[in-house]
């Protein structure tokens, strides 16, 4: 590209968008890349502060910002998302489905470390809705060397940097434990909370039981639900180390493989996760899930419903960012809860 005085650029082709900003009114391009400058355009360009403009000079070793952004887009885009048209050198990806967004953070960093280019994404590991913006890509200069974009391809490696995994609604079983609820001494306030959370993802409750603190009964109930076809079983209460709390033992006795009993998240330290031999999750939910707006369950549930196995390593990593601040107005997931760097 070549820099010319605006008055001398008539008949030349702009190689970048010209943006006009009027505070509180507009921020938009008055001229787009590829526009041929006319004499009538000169006063407009001067009015937006452009005494000089860059015009396009063909160079086989350089790429325009829009073409470079398209390369970055291609490195990011996975299934279930679409790209916007280039605008002022930027391309965005938008969700086509409700689902779990996953980003390969290490490969993303490798590209961004190259300089002169950027990919900005939503936080990985959180639910998104259809129509949500997922990322934006662009290069910093108006033109960039082709070899630098080839370096970006090399840094990104194989496979898209972003994946959007659609949620699969489940029929789940819900077991409420506790002698105080079983004997009718207090109202069951746990069930409505769980049912509301699962309904947000289109899940329906197929089985529901209220049981005493008896690990044999709880184990039998879990096994009945699994045998009947439950795709997810949730056991609430009885998750502490008190002698009367038997839910962890009951889940262990089903024969399911325990991933972790305990997680570095507050609220939710006494969370338990197990998987049956055929991969169906069983969760032991501590009492905080009933009374706290957001807990460990909100961080794990999207993975369970997107068929992404949750490992002990995954749970251990939630410690960084795993402290909920219990804000007076909850804005989750648009907050720092669960977002380690």
Secondary structure, 3 states (H helix, E strand, C coil): CEEEEHHHCCCCEECCCEEEEECCCEEEEEECCCCECCHHHHHHHHHCCCCEEEECCCCCCEEEHHHHHHHHHHHHCCCCEEECCCECCEEEEEECCCEEEEECHHHHHHHHCCCCEEEEECCCCEEECCCCEEEEEEECCCEEEHHHHHHHHHHHCCCCCEEEEECCCCEEEEEEECHHHHCCCCCCCHHHHHHHHHHCCCCEEEEEEEECCCHHHHHHHHHHHHHHCCCEEEEECCCCCCCCCCHHHHHHCCCCEEEEECCCCECCCCCEEEECCCCCEEEEECCHHHHCCCCHHHHHHHHHHCCCCCCHHHHHHCCCCCECCCCCCCCCCCCCCCCCC
